[in-house]
């Protein structure tokens, strides 16, 4: 599928986007993304050279990789550990501080409604940016834990307190395994086969309702299934709303994002086109700690312009 088809599908047009669609979208929303690097151009005023540069940046955007394919000395893991250690050392008043980042999730994360996916995608994106800033690695891309393929908490998260990615509250060990049924290729395939966005991604709420309102339609198959069961399997910090205190949280939710990309972009399933879905989030901070305002609809463009995943096998090949 070409890029215009993917953009049109992502924003709920039900067809390939036209240049006019993109220009209109950029005038309203792209300027809000100037801090994001890869999508910081207002396409309406681009020169031919700027468009070429933009295309090159998109083509070479950071790649999020399977954490179990990385050696202990891989630059991704080196930067991840360095960034987490730096976040834990920041003063409490810095919004990039490790505990402060977890408090964002504790206070604002939506669950049981259709903001679950876009909110966590934005949360991961800004965390990834903070990691780049604090590690000094501007090419850093957050790895993901492919629990369909690997049913144990990855080795990178074990050891002792000298490992910044270790968390001593976990109620599992290095050899503990996930319940097979929730994470089997057949079950992930069944989730990916669901074409209704609200059944896949959790049910709708009104724009007038708080972002943590539970939808009458309840949790979608992705949230109620693999997402919840990873949290309840690991427990400790991962068992509550302060779950980002455990570094494995970020790779777990990155896998959730990879499945959304598979469902939406690769398998051509449309997100909702309801205006009720376009919520404004103000609780995140950028790589410098400055407050950010972002709309949920913008997040659908992140994996098209700002990062991409390697080629995980999801569902049944």
C-alpha positions in Angstrom: 0.0 0.0 0.0 1.5 3.4 -0.9 1.9 6.2 1.6 -1.2 8.2 0.6 -3.4 5.2 1.0 -1.9 4.6 4.4 -2.5 8.2 5.5 -6.0 8.2 4.2 -6.8 4.9 6.0 -5.2 6.1 9.2 -7.3 9.3 9.4 -10.5 7.5 8.5 -11.0 8.8 5.0 -11.9 5.4 3.7 -9.7 6.1 0.6 -6.3 7.2 -0.3 -5.5 10.7 0.9 -5.0 13.4 -1.7 -2.5 16.2 -1.7 -5.3 18.6 -0.7 -6.2 16.3 2.2 -2.6 16.4 3.4 -2.2 20.2 2.9 -5.5 20.8 4.9 -4.3 18.5 7.6 -0.9 20.1 7.8 -2.4 23.6 8.1 -4.5 22.5 11.1 -2.3 20.1 12.8 1.2 19.6 11.5 2.5 22.8 13.0 1.8 21.2 16.4 4.4 18.6 15.6 7.4 20.9 15.0 9.1 19.4 18.1 8.8 15.9 16.7 11.6 16.2 14.2 10.5 13.8 11.4 7.1 15.4 11.0 8.0 19.0 11.7 7.4 20.4 8.2 4.3 22.3 7.3 3.8 20.6 3.9 1.7 23.5 2.6 4.7 25.7 2.3 7.4 23.2 1.5 9.8 23.7 -1.4 10.7 20.8 -3.7 14.0 20.4 -1.8 12.2 20.4 1.6 9.9 17.7 0.4 12.8 15.6 -0.8 14.5 16.1 2.6 11.3 15.2 4.4 11.0 12.0 2.3 14.6 11.1 3.2 14.0 11.6 6.9 10.8 9.5 6.8 12.6 6.7 4.9 15.4 6.8 7.5 13.3 7.2 10.6 14.3 5.2 13.7 13.5 1.5 13.8 11.9 0.0 16.9 13.4 -3.5 17.3 12.6 -6.7 19.1 14.4 -6.5 22.4 15.2 -10.3 22.4 17.2 -9.9 19.2 19.6 -7.4 20.9 22.9 -8.4 22.5 23.6 -7.0 26.0 26.1 -4.5 24.4 23.8 -3.4 21.6 23.7 0.4 21.4 19.9 0.3 21.9 20.2 -1.4 25.2 23.2 0.7 26.2 21.2 3.9 25.5 18.1 2.5 27.2 19.9 1.7 30.4 21.8 5.1 30.3 18.5 7.0 29.8 16.6 5.2 32.6 19.5 5.7 35.0 19.6 9.4 34.2 15.8 9.7 34.6 16.1 8.1 38.1 18.8 10.6 39.0 16.8 13.7 38.0 15.4 16.0 40.7 11.8 15.3 41.7 10.7 18.6 40.2 11.8 17.6 36.7 8.8 16.1 34.7 11.3 13.7 33.1 12.1 12.2 36.4 11.4 8.5 36.5 8.7 8.7 39.2 7.2 11.8 37.6 6.8 9.9 34.4 5.0 7.1 36.1 2.8 9.6 37.9 1.6 10.8 34.4 0.3 7.3 33.8 -1.1 7.1 37.3 -3.1 10.3 37.0 -4.1 10.4 33.3 -4.0 7.1 31.5 -7.2 6.1 29.8 -8.3 2.4 30.1 -11.5 0.9 29.0 -12.2 3.4 26.2 -10.9 4.2 22.7 -8.3 6.7 23.9 -6.3 3.8 25.3 -4.3 3.4 22.1 -3.6 7.0 21.0 -2.8 8.1 24.6 -0.2 5.3 25.2 1.3 5.9 21.8 1.9 9.6 22.6 3.2 8.6 26.1 5.7 6.2 24.5 6.8 8.8 21.9 7.6 11.5 24.4 9.4 8.9 26.6 11.4 7.8 23.6 12.4 11.5 23.0 13.4 11.9 26.6 15.6 8.8 26.3 17.3 10.3 23.3 18.0 13.5 25.1 19.3 11.9 28.3 21.4 9.2 26.6 22.8 11.5 24.0 21.7 9.0 21.3 19.5 10.9 18.9 18.9 7.7 16.8 17.5 5.8 19.8 14.3 3.8 19.2 12.5 2.1 22.0 12.6 -1.7 21.7 9.5 -3.9 22.1 8.9 -7.2 23.8 7.2 -9.6 21.3 5.4 -11.8 23.8 3.7 -13.7 21.0 7.2 -15.1 20.2 8.9 -14.9 23.6 6.8 -15.8 26.6 9.2 -14.8 29.4 10.2 -11.3 30.6 13.3 -10.5 28.5 16.7 -11.1 29.9 17.6 -7.4 29.6 15.3 -6.7 32.6 17.0 -9.1 35.0 20.0 -9.0 37.2 20.1 -6.8 40.2 19.9 -3.2 41.3 23.0 -2.4 39.3 20.9 -2.9 36.1 18.7 0.2 35.6 16.1 -2.0 33.8 15.7 -4.3 36.8 12.7 -4.0 39.1 12.6 -5.9 42.4 8.8 -5.8 42.8 8.0 -8.3 40.1 6.2 -11.4 41.3 7.8 -13.6 38.5 11.3 -14.7 37.8 13.4 -15.1 34.7 12.0 -18.6 33.9 8.3 -17.8 34.5 6.2 -18.1 31.4 3.0 -16.3 30.2 -0.3 -18.2 29.9 0.0 -19.6 26.4 -3.6 -19.0 25.2 -3.6 -15.2 25.4 -0.4 -14.9 23.4 -0.6 -17.6 20.9 -0.4 -16.7 17.2 -4.0 -17.9 16.7 -5.3 -15.6 19.4 -3.3 -12.6 18.2 -4.6 -13.4 14.7 -8.2 -13.4 16.0 -7.6 -9.9 17.5 -6.1 -8.7 14.2 -9.1 -10.1 12.3 -11.5 -7.8 14.1 -12.3 -5.0 11.7 -14.4 -2.9 14.0 -12.2 -0.2 15.7 -14.1 -0.1 18.9 -14.1 -3.9 19.3 -10.4 -3.9 18.6 -9.3 -0.8 20.4 -11.9 -0.4 23.2 -15.3 1.4 23.2 -16.3 5.0 22.5 -16.9 7.8 25.0 -18.2 11.3 24.4 -15.8 14.2 24.0 -17.5 15.8 26.9 -16.6 12.9 29.2 -13.3 12.6 31.1 -10.6 10.7 29.3 -10.6 8.0 32.1 -14.3 7.3 31.7 -15.1 3.6 31.1 -16.9 3.0 27.9 -20.3 1.3 28.0 -18.8 -1.0 25.3 -16.0 -2.0 27.6 -12.4 -2.9 26.8 -11.5 -4.1 23.3 -9.9 -7.4 22.6 -6.4 -6.1 22.6 -6.7 -4.3 25.9 -8.7 -7.0 27.7 -6.6 -9.8 26.4 -2.8 -9.6 26.0 -2.4 -6.1 27.5 -4.1 -6.9 30.8 -2.6 -10.4 31.2 1.0 -9.2 30.9 0.3 -6.7 33.7 -1.4 -9.3 36.0 1.3 -11.9 35.2 4.2 -9.7 36.3 2.4 -7.8 39.1 4.4 -5.7 41.6 4.7 -2.2 40.1 3.2 -3.6 36.8 0.0 -4.5 38.7 -1.2 -1.0 39.2 -1.4 2.5 37.6 2.2 3.2 38.6 3.3 0.4 36.2 5.8 2.6 34.3 8.0 2.3 37.4 8.9 -1.1 35.9 11.0 -0.5 32.7 9.4 -3.6 31.2 6.2 -1.5 30.9 7.6 0.5 28.0 8.5 -2.5 25.9 5.2 -4.2 26.7 3.2 -1.2 25.5 5.5 -0.8 22.5 4.3 -4.3 21.5 0.7 -3.1 21.9 1.6 -0.2 19.5 3.2 -2.6 17.0 -0.1 -4.6 16.9 -2.0 -1.4 16.3 0.4 -0.6 13.4 -0.1 -4.1 12.0 -3.9 -3.8 12.3 -4.3 -0.2 11.0 -1.4 0.3 8.5 -0.4 -3.1 7.3 -3.8 -4.8 7.3 -5.7 -1.7 6.1 -8.3 -1.5 8.9 -9.6 2.0 9.4 -9.5 3.9 12.7 -12.7 5.7 13.7 -13.5 8.9 11.9 -15.6 10.2 14.7 -14.8 13.7 16.0 -15.4 12.4 19.5 -12.1 10.5 19.3 -10.0 13.6 18.8 -9.1 14.5 22.4 -6.4 17.0 23.4 -3.8 15.8 25.9 -1.8 18.2 27.9 -0.1 16.0 30.5 3.1 15.0 28.6 6.4 16.8 28.4 9.0 16.9 25.7 12.7 15.9 25.8 13.6 19.1 27.7 10.8 18.8 30.2 8.6 21.4 28.7 4.8 20.9 28.7 3.3 19.6 25.5 -0.2 19.8 24.0 -1.1 17.2 21.4 -4.3 15.8 19.9 -5.1 12.1 19.7 -5.6 12.2 15.9 -2.0 13.3 15.4 -0.7 10.0 16.9 -2.0 8.0 13.9 0.8 9.6 11.8 3.6 8.8 14.2 4.5 5.3 12.8 4.2 6.7 9.2 6.6 9.6 9.7 8.4 9.5 13.0 9.4 5.8 13.6 8.8 2.4 12.2 9.0 -1.2 13.6 11.3 -3.8 12.2 9.3 -6.7 10.8 7.7 -8.6 13.7 5.6 -11.7 13.0 2.2 -11.0 14.5 -0.7 -13.3 14.3 -0.5 -16.2 11.9 1.9 -15.6 9.0 
